[in-house]
């Protein structure tokens, strides 16, 4: 079934993230890098999302051959990642990170478009396919933590490289699927980008992912410094993603019932609370468990609603670039800024203050969303250049 093939991509893609996000920072520390250098290297991984997704999205929209681009990106990402096995100087690591992630970051936004095109009017089933990414992430964090405790961090690049090869193999099984929606040839992506609700969405997403920078780069290091074992750390990461799976399963019911605006506000509000809990109570395992359960909101609910908004706002030949812009401005620019800020402030301010600032960024995102997002679910429609306001003029 096509659904199973789509799910396999998410499984391996997020298994790679499950290996890198919690454990790459500790790996870098184990080979002698400082907090600032770790923040810079993690920012490179996220920063290439500023350019790569939109460039590849533009090519995919023009050519209509998304899966060919995804397969090429997957192959080159795996090939270039092998550079991590050949050296560990700062400049070498930065160069490999930049080249590998340029292709790595090209794949997911285009695959999101492929998935939504395969689903067609059954877009509410997106969460049930995407949850397999959560399964892959959980499998990685639960198994790799104890392995690193037993074998040491040096084995991590080999594990990630193997997962990247499996990801590339999975892309070979997925058929392409073009967008069947008819959109006016006069449509203008500039007209879409000028809409206040689109600007507000991107600002809120930028701030939301910036608030995640300290979490992705330093949460594992923070837990190690407090005294948690690799097994407990892996379990805490996995717990958050288990909660995320529950949200993806419920999205077909939640979205029509509550609407995207309310769900986004809930997600951003709970994100701010999550970072404040980590800032003040990281040594209390019960509170930390509660904070990790809020991952269902800070990522699961947030991401599902954001993808929904992007799919509504950017129709037809603009959908690849719409998904790429979302990835670039949120995970790319926002994530890179958060990682850099976390790295530079970590030693000076301390972990608690850095996570408190992350909570403040999420709170500002909540305010932006409150005033800027449309109160009605926008519809997909043709977008003539001289009449861009029709994009969200009617309730579905």
GUKE-635592 format. One record per residue (C-alpha): x, y, z negated; residue in three letters. Coordinates in steps of 0.05 Angstrom, whole numbers, padded with zeros to 5 digits, always signed. Each point is the difference from the previous one (the first is absolute). Layout:
<pts>
XYZALA...
</pts>
This chain:
<pts>
+00000+00000+00000UNK+00022+00071+00014UNK-00016+00020-00072UNK+00051-00050-00026UNK+00053+00025+00048UNK-00013+00072-00021UNK+00003-00021-00073UNK+00068-00034+00011UNK+00031+00066+00021UNK-00024+00034-00064UNK+00023-00060-00041UNK+00072+00004+00023UNK+00003+00076+00007UNK-00019+00011-00072UNK+00041-00060-00023UNK+00059+00041+00025UNK-00025+00060-00040UNK-00009-00045-00060UNK+00073-00018+00005UNK+00026+00071+00012UNK-00044+00048-00040UNK+00009-00030-00070UNK+00070-00029+00009UNK+00039+00043+00050UNK+00014+00054-00051UNK+00029-00049-00051UNK+00040-00032+00056UNK+00030+00067+00019UNK+00016+00014-00073UNK+00033-00069-00006UNK+00050+00019+00056UNK+00018+00065-00034UNK-00047+00055+00026UNK-00024+00056-00044UNK-00073+00021-00011UNK+00008+00058+00049UNK+00030-00046+00053UNK-00055-00051-00010UNK-00052+00055+00008UNK+00034+00023+00064UNK+00003-00070+00030UNK-00073-00013-00017UNK-00018+00067+00030UNK+00034-00020+00065UNK-00044-00063+00002UNK-00062+00044-00008UNK+00026+00061+00037UNK+00005-00034+00068UNK-00076-00004-00004UNK+00001+00074+00015UNK+00021-00014+00072UNK-00005-00074+00018UNK-00075-00013-00009UNK-00022+00060+00041UNK+00051-00013+00056UNK-00019-00073+00006UNK-00074+00019-00008UNK+00006+00048+00059UNK+00033-00054+00043UNK-00053-00051-00020UNK-00058+00048+00014UNK+00029+00016+00069UNK+00018-00071+00019UNK-00057-00037-00034UNK+00048-00057-00016UNK+00002+00003-00076UNK+00018-00072-00013UNK+00060+00003+00047UNK+00025+00060-00039UNK-00013-00035-00067UNK+00038-00062+00023UNK+00059+00042+00023UNK+00000+00039-00065UNK-00003-00064-00042UNK+00058-00031+00038UNK+00045+00061-00005UNK-00016+00011-00073UNK+00022-00071-00016UNK+00062+00006+00043UNK+00022+00066-00030UNK-00015-00020-00072UNK+00055-00053+00008UNK+00048+00059-00008UNK-00013-00002-00075UNK+00035-00067-00001UNK+00064+00029+00030UNK+00018+00057-00047UNK-00022+00040-00061UNK+00033+00069+00003UNK-00047+00059-00009UNK+00007+00026+00071UNK-00008-00070+00030UNK-00061-00014-00042UNK-00030+00068+00019UNK+00012-00013+00075UNK-00029-00070-00002UNK-00060+00025-00041UNK-00014+00054+00051UNK+00006-00044+00062UNK-00038-00059-00030UNK-00056+00042-00028UNK-00009+00039+00065UNK-00028-00063+00032UNK-00029-00031-00063UNK-00043+00061-00012UNK-00026-00001+00072UNK-00037-00066-00008UNK-00053+00008-00054UNK-00039+00061+00026UNK-00007-00031+00069UNK-00020-00066-00030UNK-00054+00036-00040UNK-00028+00025+00067UNK+00004-00070+00030UNK-00037-00029-00060UNK-00055+00053+00002UNK-00008-00011+00075UNK-00008-00075-00009UNK-00052+00013-00054UNK-00040+00049+00041UNK-00066+00015-00035UNK+00020-00049-00055UNK+00049+00051-00028UNK-00026-00014-00070UNK+00037-00066+00003UNK+00067+00035+00003UNK+00010-00010-00075UNK-00007-00075+00005UNK+00056-00004+00051UNK+00044+00052-00034UNK-00004-00036-00067UNK+00047-00052+00028UNK+00053+00053-00003UNK-00014+00004-00074UNK+00008-00076-00004UNK+00068+00005+00034UNK+00022+00056-00047UNK-00021-00041-00061UNK+00036-00062+00024UNK+00064+00040+00009UNK+00000+00037-00066UNK-00019-00062-00041UNK+00052-00046+00031UNK+00058+00048+00013UNK+00006+00029-00070UNK+00018-00067-00033UNK+00045-00017+00059UNK+00039+00064-00009UNK+00005-00014-00075UNK+00031-00068+00015UNK+00041+00015+00062UNK+00015+00075-00004UNK-00021+00059+00043UNK+00050-00017+00055UNK-00048-00050+00030UNK-00054+00052+00012UNK+00022+00024+00070UNK-00001-00072+00024UNK-00071-00010-00025UNK-00025+00063+00033UNK+00034-00017+00066UNK-00034-00069+00001UNK-00068+00033-00013UNK+00012+00049+00057UNK+00013-00057+00048UNK-00066-00033-00021UNK-00035+00066+00011UNK+00027+00004+00071UNK-00022-00071+00015UNK-00071+00018-00025UNK-00005+00057+00051UNK+00010-00049+00057UNK-00067-00033-00017UNK-00045+00062+00000UNK-00036+00019+00065UNK-00004+00073+00019UNK-00066+00036-00001UNK-00014+00068+00031UNK-00048+00052-00025UNK-00067-00007+00036UNK-00028+00066-00023UNK-00008+00050+00055UNK+00029+00068-00017UNK+00000+00063+00043UNK+00064+00010+00038UNK-00002+00073-00022UNK+00005-00020-00073UNK+00054+00034-00040UNK+00036-00027-00060UNK+00017+00073-00017UNK-00074+00014-00008UNK-00006-00058-00050UNK+00061+00023-00039UNK-00028+00070-00008UNK-00062-00024-00036UNK+00001+00020-00074UNK-00021-00069-00024UNK+00056-00033+00039UNK+00051+00048-00029UNK-00027-00012-00070UNK+00004-00076+00009UNK+00073+00003+00022UNK+00019+00047-00058UNK-00034-00045-00050UNK+00033-00062+00029UNK+00068+00034+00000UNK-00006+00017-00074UNK-00028-00068-00018UNK+00059-00037+00031UNK+00050+00051-00027UNK-00026-00019-00069UNK+00018-00073+00016UNK+00074+00016+00014UNK+00025-00011-00071UNK-00042-00064-00005UNK+00028-00032+00063UNK+00071+00021-00012UNK+00009-00005-00076UNK-00057-00038-00034UNK+00039-00065-00002UNK+00063+00036-00024UNK-00043+00034-00054UNK-00027-00067-00023UNK+00069-00031-00001UNK+00026+00056-00043UNK-00057-00009-00049UNK+00017-00074-00005UNK-00050-00038+00043UNK+00024-00064+00034UNK-00002-00012+00075UNK-00058-00048-00008UNK-00042+00051-00039UNK+00018+00055+00050UNK-00021-00043+00058UNK-00065-00018-00035UNK-00016+00073-00012UNK+00011+00017+00073UNK-00043-00059+00020UNK-00055+00019-00048UNK-00009+00067+00034UNK-00006-00033+00068UNK-00050-00052-00026UNK-00044+00059-00020UNK+00011+00029+00069UNK-00027-00064+00032UNK-00064+00007-00039UNK-00010+00070+00029UNK+00012-00024+00071UNK-00053-00055-00010UNK-00050+00050-00027UNK+00011+00055+00052UNK-00055-00024+00048UNK-00050+00014-00057UNK+00035+00059-00034UNK+00008+00043+00063UNK-00074+00003+00021UNK-00023+00006-00072UNK+00045+00056-00025UNK+00027+00032+00063UNK+00073+00014+00017UNK+00005+00068-00035UNK-00021-00025-00068UNK+00044-00061+00006UNK+00060+00043+00017UNK-00012+00045-00060UNK-00005-00061-00045UNK+00065-00028+00029UNK+00039+00065-00010UNK-00027+00013-00070UNK+00019-00070-00023UNK+00068+00007+00033UNK+00016+00061-00043UNK-00022-00039-00063UNK+00044-00059+00020UNK+00064+00041+00004UNK-00015+00034-00066UNK-00010-00068-00034UNK+00068-00024+00026UNK+00031+00066-00022UNK-00023-00007-00072UNK-00009-00074-00015UNK+00049-00041+00041UNK+00022-00037-00063UNK-00071-00024-00016UNK-00014-00060+00044UNK-00076+00005-00008UNK-00002+00071+00025UNK+00049-00018+00056UNK-00046-00056+00022UNK-00057+00050+00004UNK+00042+00048+00040UNK+00018-00055+00049UNK-00073-00019+00009UNK-00011+00072+00023UNK+00040-00019+00062UNK-00068-00021+00027UNK-00016+00074+00004UNK+00068+00033+00012UNK+00014-00044+00060UNK-00057-00047+00017UNK-00059+00047-00003UNK+00041+00060+00024UNK+00029-00036+00061UNK-00065-00032+00023UNK-00036+00067-00003UNK+00057+00038+00034UNK+00002-00051+00057UNK-00076+00008+00006UNK+00005+00076+00005UNK+00056-00004+00052UNK-00040-00050+00041UNK-00059+00048-00001UNK+00039+00064+00015UNK+00046-00027+00056UNK-00039-00034+00055UNK+00020-00037+00063UNK+00068+00021+00029UNK+00018+00036-00065UNK-00009-00058-00049UNK+00072-00024+00004UNK+00027+00070-00013UNK-00052+00011-00054UNK+00023-00062-00038UNK+00072+00020+00013UNK-00011+00071-00028UNK-00032-00029-00062UNK+00060-00046-00010UNK+00050+00056+00016UNK-00029+00053-00045UNK-00019-00044-00059UNK+00046-00060-00005UNK+00055+00036+00039UNK+00004+00073-00022UNK-00036-00010-00066UNK+00036-00064-00019UNK+00068+00029+00020UNK-00011+00063-00041UNK-00023-00040-00060UNK+00060-00047+00005UNK+00050+00058+00006UNK-00032+00038-00057UNK-00002-00062-00043UNK+00074-00015+00013UNK+00024+00070-00013UNK-00041+00011-00062UNK+00006-00070-00031UNK+00064+00010-00039UNK-00013+00073-00018UNK-00073-00001-00021UNK-00009-00073-00018UNK-00051-00052+00023UNK-00059+00026-00040UNK+00004+00070+00028UNK+00009-00025+00071UNK-00063-00043-00004UNK-00037+00058-00033UNK+00017+00043+00061UNK-00025-00056+00044UNK-00066+00003-00037UNK-00003+00075+00012UNK+00010-00010+00075UNK-00058-00050+00002UNK-00044+00049-00038UNK+00014+00054+00052UNK-00018-00050+00054UNK-00067-00011-00036UNK-00014+00075+00002UNK+00016+00005+00074UNK-00045-00059+00016UNK-00056+00029-00043UNK-00003+00064+00039UNK+00022-00024+00069UNK-00029-00068+00017UNK-00067-00004+00035UNK-00060-00019-00043UNK-00028-00043+00056UNK+00034-00058+00034UNK+00026+00026+00067UNK-00018-00036+00064UNK+00042-00019+00059UNK-00018+00039+00062UNK+00028+00030+00063UNK+00044+00060-00015UNK+00002+00051+00057UNK+00057+00049-00010UNK-00046+00060-00002UNK-00049-00032-00049UNK+00041-00037-00053UNK-00052+00014-00054UNK-00045-00055+00026UNK+00047-00051-00031UNK-00034+00003-00068UNK-00065+00033+00016UNK-00047-00057-00015UNK-00009-00051-00055UNK+00008-00072+00023UNK
</pts>
